Amino acid sequence: MVVGGLGVVFGDIGTSPIYTIQTLFSPSDPHPVPIAQANVFGIVSLIFWSVMIIVTLTYITLVMRADNNGEGGIMALITLIRRGGGVRGRRTAKTLAALGIFGAALFFGDSMITPAISVLSSVEGLKVIEPGLKDWVVPLTAVIIVGLFAVQRHGTEAVGRLFGPVMIAWFVAIGASGLSGVADNPEILKALSPTYALAFMAGHFHIAFFSLAAVVLSVTGAEALYADMGHFGRRSISLGWLLLVLPACTLSYFGQGALVLRDQTAVRAPFFLLTPEWARIPMVLLATAATVIASQAVITGAYSVASQAAQLGYLPRLRIEHTSASTIGQIYVPWINGVLMVAVLTLVFAFRSSAALAFAFGMAVTGTITIVTLLFLYIARTRWGTPLWLVLIGGGALLLVDLMFLAANLTKLVHGAWLPLLIGLAVFTVMTTWQQGRVIVTRVREREEGPLRGFVEELRQYDPPLVRTPGTAVFLNRGTKTAPLAMRANVEHNRVLHENVVIMSIDTMPVPRVPDAERTTIDSLGYSQDGIIHVSARFGYMERPTSRTL
């Protein structure tokens, strides 16, 4: 599971070293960081401590404890909040749930932007090797993205087995190249001290504040770790992060910082220039493979979020294919896969470079992270009984960090940060409109259907008695709470009832397969001689309900 998790979960955050430092010092940035020794130390320290606070502390240590039957992600938090009982705080819970839906909508935006920027950034490495290849960047990116979405139907377990060894090679490679850079200039290790990050923020606040919009690129993928928890489990993700991913990424960032201290011109592509010239073509190829895998983390996360949203009534019922008999959370959602592929290709052809997408990426990430922290703090206080002082002090400090990143990204609205907000608002509108419409339709339908047991009692009281025709009628229904509308209409308009009436409900159980002996439960609804029964049919998540299996 750990190797599979490396192949699916960590690609997004594990490829951030390709473009983070390059974006921070890029002249095309509206607020570039001047290249000076103090600034390099400050930036590297800021990146390291941002990763430690947001990813290691907030997500790995705290947020991933909040799961919904093993499922993670922002929709899991919404489910936990909605389960909270009591009138007191219900309005707060409702407001936070709405905020969470917007966070989920932002995550869908992240799922569109991540594959575009990740694959573009790696293929752009071709320009470092041969500038004449720049015209091939966009077409090659498009081909790779189509191939990525085409293999999704095989499931995350198969994809993880395929991608896991590649990601292990990737983390070893970036760790080794980073280590060589640190060995050439070990002074960069001073940036491990948070004093350099604090000094940079205090001494150059006007520069440091704007730099946060790019520093946040180092934590992209944190929400994907949480959203993918249902696929691989908390323990596998935590071990993979602490034992391999965190050390490798840290070495890469520090190695790039050491390189920039030695050669300021290296800021044009510090990640690839950190690699020896003989190894650059293999590194570009490995980076391309890694960024394809990076997209996998948010794609599988999008499947999980969409599945949970459909269960909560925020999206229509979707065809969900379970791809593993051992892990219920490993799913494939064809409709979401198709929508994401079209959206990603549109972004690639519209923006055409990773730099153009950088601030759009940051906005999606910071918005989602801030909302997740808010929801988690509410759950910690109301469901776990965490002391108020600890929530206010500890949680307030974490939230302050998130809000600073969010504020910095809001200054980039005209430079691309508007894109995830636009996507988020569009998805939020669709989800809330569907949910409200579903509530209205359900209310009207339940009123028209009426209670099932009461309807069966009414049938016995008809005078003259209903005509019973030969044969068996089967009505699909959601349970025993209400009467099937088709059955009620047939009785009221035709005053006819079949000799045998079967009202059937189909339930999906949290196991791969249900034994035949436990398949059905029959309820006579209070009268064993009237020919009307309710049948509850149970299927495992790997089974397809058919008449044969009944």
N, C-alpha and C positions, 0 to 999 in steps of 0.2 A: 504493500500500500504506500510506503514511503517513496519508493522509486516511481510508482504510478503518479503519486502526488507531485513529484518533481516535474513530471512530464506534462502536467495539466495545470497545476495551481500556481507555480512560482514563475512561470514564463514572463508574465507582465512586470512584476516587480524586479525580476532578475535581469531584464534587459534595459532597465532605466539608466544604468551607467553609460549606455551608448550615447545618449543625447542630453543628459542633465547638465553636466558641466559645460558642454559646448553651448547650450542655450543660455546659460547664465552669463557667459562672457561674449556672446555673439553681438557684433555691431548692429545687426538687424533688430535686436531687442530695443524697444522704445526707451528702456531704462537699463542699459548694459552696466555691468559691474566693471569698473576700471581695473586693469590688470596691475596689481601691486602685491608685494609679499604679504602685507597684513590682510588684504582682501582675500587672497587665496587661502590663507590659514583660516580666516573667518568663514569663508564659504564651505570649505571641506568640513570644518567643525560643525557648522550649521546643518549640513546634510546628514552627518553621522548622528547627531543628537535628535534631529527630526525623525530619522528612521527608528532610533531607539525608543523615542516617546510615543510616536503614532503607531508604528507597526508592532514592536516588541511589547511595549507596556499596554497600550490601549487595546490593540486587537488580539495579539497572541495570549497575553496574560489575563485580560479582563473580558473584552466583548465576546470572545469565543466561548465563554462559560454560559452565555445566554443562548441556548439552543431550543428549538421546538421539535422534540422527538428526534434529535440528531441533525435536523436541518438548521442551517445558518442563513445569514443574509438579512437584509433590512426587513423583508416580509416576515421573517421569523420573529423579529422584534415587535412588529405590528400585531402579530397573532398573540404574543405574550401580553401585550398591553390591552388588547381587546378582551382577553380572558379575565382581566382584573374586575372584581365584583365591587358592589357598593355604589350608592348614589354619589357619595363624596368623591370628588376627583374624576367623575365620569366625563365631565366637560373637558377637563385637562387631557384625559386619555383620548378623547375624540379628536381634539386639536392636534395632539402628537401623532395620532394615527394618520391624520390628513397630511401632516408634515412628512411622515414616513413614506406615504404614497408618492409624494413629490421626490423624496430621496430615491425611491425605487425607479421613478421615471428618469432621474438623473443617471442612475446606474445603467439604464438602457442606452442613454446617450453615450456613456463611457464605453459600453459594449460595441458601439458603432465607431467611436473615435480610436480606441486602442488598436484594433487590427490595422487601421489605416496608417497611424503614426508609427507603429512598431515596425511594420514591414517596410514602409518608406525609408525609415531611418537606417535600416540595415542595408537595403539595396543601394542607398546613397553612398555607401562605402565604396562602390565601384568608381565614384568620381575621384576618390583619394588615390586609387590605383591608376586610373586612366580617365582624365577629364573628358575625353571625347565620348565616353559612354553615358553622359548625363541624359541624353535623349531616350535612353532605354530604361531609365528608372521607373517611370510610370507604367509602361506596358508590362514590364517584368513583375512589378508589384501587383498589377491586376491579375495576371496569370496565377501567381502564388496564392492570392486570396481566394480565387475561384476553387483552386485545388484544396485549400484548407477547409472550406465549407462543404466540399464534396465528400470528404472523409468522415464528417461528423456522424453520419448515420450508423457507423460501425460501433459507436458508443465510447464513453470516456475510458472504460477499462482497457479496451483494445488500443485506443489512442494513447493512453498513458503508458502502456507497455512499449509502444513504438517510440514515443517521445522521451520517456524517462532517461534512457542511456544518453540521448543527445544532450539533454539538459545537464546531466552529470558532467559530460565532457565540456559543456559551456561554462559551468561554474568553476571547474578546475582550470580552464583556459584563462578566464578573466581574473581569477585569483592569482594565477602564476604570473600573468603580465603585470598585474598590479603590484605583486611582491617585488618584481624586478625594478619597477619604478620607485618603490619605497626604498629598496636597497641602494639605488643610485643617489637618493637624497633622504636619508632617514629622519632628517629634521622635521619632515611633514607630520611625523607621528605625534608631535606636540599638539596637533589639532584634535587629538583624542580628548583633550581637556575641554570641558564646556566653557572655560573662561574665555577661549578664543571666540566662540560663538557669541557669548554675552558681550564681549568687548566690541565685536563687529557691530552688533545691534545697537549698543550704547554710543559708540564713537562715530558711526557712520549710518545713523538710523535712516536717513533719507535714501541711501543706497540699499541698505539691508532690507528695509521694508518692501521695496519693489522687487528685490531679488527673491523674496518668498514665493512669488508667483511661479518662479522656475524651480526653486528648491523643492517645491511640493512634487515635482516630477519624480523625485527619488522615492516617494512613497506610493506612487501609482501601483495599483494591484493589491493594496491592503484590503479593500472591500471585497475584492475577488477571493482572497484567502478565506474570508468569512462566508461569502456566498457559496463557495465550493465545499464547505465543511460537510455537507450531506453526502458528497461524493467520496470523500476519503477519510473523514473523521478528524477530530481535534488533535489527537495524539500524533498521527502521522504528519499533519501539517506543522505542528509545533517542533517536532524533531527535525524535519527537513529544513525549517527556517533557522533554528539555532545551531545546528551542526554543520550546515553547508552553505545555505543561501546568504545568510547574514555575514559570515566571514568573507566569502568571495566578493560580495558587493562592496563591503568595507574596503578590502584591499584594492579593488578597482578604483574607487573614488579617491583613495589616498594616493595611489600610483599616478592617477591623472593629475592630481594636485601637485605632486612632486615634479612631473614632467613640465607643467606650466611654469613652475618656479624656475626651472632650468632654461626653458625655451618658450617665450611668450607667444611666438607664432604658432605654437602647437594648439592654441585654443580653437583653431578652425576645425579640428577633428581630433581632440585629445585621446579619445578611446582607441581609434585605429592607429594613430601615430605612436601610442604607447607600445604597440606590438612591433617586434623587429620586422624589417622590410621583407625578409624572406617568408615571414608567416602571415603577411597581410591578406593575401588571397584566401588561404585557408580560414583566416579569422572572419573575413567577409562572408564566406560560405557558411561558417558556423553561426555567425550572427544572424544571417538570413533564416537559417533553420530555427534558431532560438526565438526570433521575433515572430515567426509563424506560430511557434508553440506559445509565445506570450499572448497571442490572441486567443488561444484555447482557454485560458483562465477566465476571461470575461464572457466568452461564448457559453461555456458550461454554466457559469454563474447566471447568465441571462436565462438559460433553460430553467434553472431552479427558481429564480425570481418569478418568471412567467407562470410556472406550475403552481407556486404558492399563491400568486395573485388570482389565478383562476379558481383555486379552492376557496379563497376568501370572497369571491364574487366580484373582483375588480376587473376581470377579463372574462370573455366567453369561454365555454369549455373548449379545450384544445386537445388535439390528438397527441398523446404523450406515450412514447415508446420507452419502456424500461429495458435497459441494455445489460443489466447484471442481475443474476439470481441471488447474489450474496449481499448486495448493497442496494437498498430501495431508492436511495437518492440519485443513483446513476441513471439519467434519463436523456432522451433526445426528443426535441420538439420541432418537427419539420417546418411548421409555419413560421416560428420564430427564426429558424435557421435561414429560411428564404428571405425574410424581411431584412435580417442583419446583413446578408450578403449584398443585397441591392443597395442598402444604405452605405456600407463600407466602400463599395466601388464608386458610388456617387461622390463620397468625400475625397477619395483618391484622385479622381479626375477633376474635381472642383478646386482642391487646394494644392495638389501636385508636389508638395514638399512637407517634410516633418516639421520644419521651423514654422511654417504657416499654421500648423495645427497645434503647436505646443501650448498656447494659452487657452485654447478651447479644451484641451486635455486637462489642464490644471484646474479649470473652473468646475468641470464635471467631478473631478476627484475631491476637491475641497468641499464642495456642496454636499456630497454624499457622506463624507467622513464627519462633518459637523453635525449632520442630522442623526447619524448613527450614535455619536457620543451623547447627544441629548436624549434619545430614546433609551439608551443603555442606562444612563443615570436615573431616569424615571423608574425603570424596572428594578435597578439596584435598591432604590429607596422603598418602593411600594410593594414589590414582590419578595425581595430578599431581606428586607428590614435593615439595610445598611444604615448606620447612625447618620443623622442629618448633618452633623458637623463634618463627617468624613466626605459625604457627598458634596457639601458646599466647598470645602477646602480642596480636597483631592480632585473631585470632578470639575470644580471650577477652574483649577489650573489646567487640566486637560482641555477643557472647553475654550479657555483663553488662547491656547496654542492654535486650536482649530480655527477660531475666529480671526486670528491674525493672518493665517494663510488665506482664509476666505476673503478678507478685506483687501489683501494684496491682489488677489485675482480679479476682484471687482474693478480694480483700476485698469484692467486689460479688456474691458468690455468691447471697446471699438477695435481691438486687435485680435478678435476671434473668440473671446470668452462668451460672447452672446450666443454662440452656436449651441452649447449644451443646455443653456437656459431655454432656448427656443425649442429644442428637442424635448426637454423635460416638461415644459408647459404643454406641449402638444400631447405627449403620452399621459401626463397627469389629467388633462381634460378628457381624454378617451377613457381612462380608468375610472375616474369619478363619475362621469356621465353614465357609463355602463352600470356601475354599482348602484347609483340612484335610480336608474331606470329599472334595474332588476328588483330593487326593493318595492317600487311602485307596482310592477307587474305581479310580483309574488303576493303582495297584500291583496290586490284585486282577485287574483286567481284563488287564493286561500278562502276568500269570502265567498266566491262563486262555488268552489268545490265543497266546502263544508267538511266537518269531521267525518272520517270514514265509518267509525262504529255507529255514529248517529244516523248516517245514511242507510246502513244495513238494517238498523231498527226501523227506519221509515219504510223500507221495502216490505217488511213483514206486516205493516199496518195498512198497505194499500187496499182500498175497497172500491170496486171489485179487485181481487188479487191480480197481479201482473201475469200476462201470458208468458209461459216458459217454453221457449223454442228448443228443439234438439240441437246438440252440439256444445262446444266449449269456446268461450270468449276469453281472451287473455288481454289484460290492460296493464301496461307498464306504468309504474307510479314511483314516487320518491320515498315512500314508506307507508306507515299506517296512520299517519297524522290526518291526511285529507283523502277524500274520495277522488278517484280519477274523473276528470271533467268529461271525457268521452263517454264513460259509463253513465254518469248522471244525465248527460244530454240524451243518450239512447233511451233511458228509462222515461224521462220527462216528455220527450217528443213522440216516441213510438210505443211507450207503455209495454215494452217487451223486454224480457230478460232470458238469457240462455240458461239451459238446465245446469250447466257448470260454468262458473265464473272464477277465473284465476286473476288475482291482482298481484303483480310481481314487482319486486324491488331488487335491484342489483347493487351489491356492495363490494367495493374493492378493499381487501384486507392488507395489512402491512407485512405480508409474507409472500414468498415467490409463488407458491402453489397451495391450494386448499385441497385436502383429501376428499375424495368423493363422498365418504361417509359423513363429512361435515359440510357438504355443499349447500344443502337447503334446510330451511326451517319453515314448517307449515303452521299457520295460525287460523283457526276456524272463525275468528272474530266473534266469538260468543255463541254461535249457533252451528252445531255440527251437522245438521240435517238439511240446511237450505242450499247446499251446493255452491256457496260463496266462500272462498278461502283466500288468505294472503300468503304468498310464498316469498321468502327472503332468500335470494341466491347469492352465495359468497364466492368470490374469485380472488386469486392471488394477483399481485401486480404484474406478474409475468404471463398471465393467462388472458386469452381473449374470450369474452362471453359468447357462446354459441348455443344453438338449440341442442346440438349433440352432447355437449358437456352437461346439460341438464337432464 
